[in-house]
Amino acid sequence: MTIAAVPFFRPSIGDKEIEAVTECLRSGWLTTGPKTAAFEAAFAEYLGGGVEAIAVNSATAALHLGLEALGVGPGDEVIVPTLTFTATAEVVRYMGAKPVLVDVDATTLCVDVADVAAAITPRTKVIMPVHFAGRMCDMTALRALADAHGLHILDDAAHALPAAHQGATVGKCGADITAFSFYANKTMTTGEGGMLVTANPALAARARVMRLHGIDRDVFNRFTDPRAGWAYDVVAPGFKYNLTDIASALGLVQLGRADEFKHIRASRAARYDAAFADLPLILPPHAAEGDSHSWHLYIVQLPANAPVSRDAFIAGLKAEGIGISVHYRPLHQMTVWKPFCEGAQFPQADLVFDRCVTLPLFMAMTDAEQDRVIEVVRKVLGAAQ
Ligand SMILES: *Cc1c(COP(=O)(O)O)cnc(C)c1O
């Protein structure tokens, strides 16, 4: 079979997802309610329990609520890697605080703990590591650093479900709060959605209140518990970040497939690794010893001795109908973030940006589609088929 084109991503939505959403639509309850409560409970249990999971309508909302619960405000500094999606830094500005960008390791694409340490000042309040592509940061070292300086950790785990650090699952491996994304092309999806996870009851209570307008009790109780009555108080100017039951119904089914999805992505990544082993390509870093990787993204880098430039490589893949992406143009190169890093240098992130390409890797990918990507990559690099 000849494959005309391979998309960068195609979601894995099966009959069970469609049935679950349809059932929710027929149930008469659409907004936050019993399905969301069940999704939160199932998510906390999936992580092994001992945490609270608070469903929100994006990872950006989870990151924002996390910084709010940690008490970040004007005059504070928050350490953010420059190689990330803009959401990681923008939430710091939501709180009126200053994002302090740090470089990443060009091999792991995660923050270098020494760079984070060097960026700490008396105003630093939170460190926000990003488990890049699903490879975990060194949370042991980051936790020790944070404790030594009295700092909090809010990790951006938008790429990292499921992954683990030294046997501890993401969401329970050293951060005070963890944010997950269920955006359409993440490792599981609710269309749009996210989850805030914390083991700290006070942080969880604050995030629950701020998730829905600062109302002092959960909407689930307000609408579904007959004893709850009509009365409520508003204790803070909160946000409108709750997740619908429609999305949660989808999330419950996708969560049940999260391990299967990870297994598929890991197998596809291994298949790419084997097919590209002889090419002039820098292959993605694997998990550190004792960690596990979610394989959300498969990012290759073109070394200096590659026969084509990164841009020519991308043009070659596009000409053959292969969908690609670039993760990411570093934040310090973006107009809005430049004023926050005047004079600072980020040589590793610049190097990665100049030579990286993300290849298609998704749960619904077929063998034929992956074979086609492999064939085109080899052809564009001038290698034997
Ligand atoms: C996708 C993503 C986000 C934002 O997730 P949303 O659910 O779309 O808000 C944040 N950080 C990183 C690293 C991401 O990839």
The ligand as an SDF file (V2000), in Angstrom:
LIG
                    3D

 15 15  0  0  0  0  0  0  0  0999 V2000
    0.4220   21.7470   25.6530 C   0  0  0  0  0  0  0  0  0  0  0  0
    1.3350   22.3850   26.6410 C   0  0  0  0  0  0  0  0  0  0  0  0
    0.8830   23.2990   27.6000 C   0  0  0  0  0  0  0  0  0  0  0  0
   -0.5080   23.8450   27.6130 C   0  0  0  0  0  0  0  0  0  0  0  0
   -1.4750   22.8850   27.6660 O   0  0  0  0  0  0  0  0  0  0  0  0
   -3.0080   23.3190   27.4620 P   0  0  0  0  0  0  0  0  0  0  0  0
   -3.7790   22.1590   28.0040 O   0  0  0  0  0  0  0  0  0  0  0  0
   -3.2070   23.5370   25.9910 O   0  0  0  0  0  0  0  0  0  0  0  0
   -3.2110   24.5690   28.2460 O   0  0  0  0  0  0  0  0  0  0  0  0
    1.7730   23.7580   28.5440 C   0  0  0  0  0  0  0  0  0  0  0  0
    3.0520   23.3850   28.5440 N   0  0  0  0  0  0  0  0  0  0  0  0
    3.5450   22.5270   27.6190 C   0  0  0  0  0  0  0  0  0  0  0  0
    4.9770   22.1180   27.7030 C   0  0  0  0  0  0  0  0  0  0  0  0
    2.7070   22.0170   26.6220 C   0  0  0  0  0  0  0  0  0  0  0  0
    3.1920   21.1950   25.6880 O   0  0  0  0  0  0  0  0  0  0  0  0
  1  2  1  0
  2  3  1  0
  2 14  2  0
  3  4  1  0
  3 10  2  0
  4  5  1  0
  5  6  1  0
  6  7  2  0
  6  8  1  0
  6  9  1  0
 10 11  1  0
 11 12  2  0
 12 13  1  0
 12 14  1  0
 14 15  1  0
M  END
$$$$
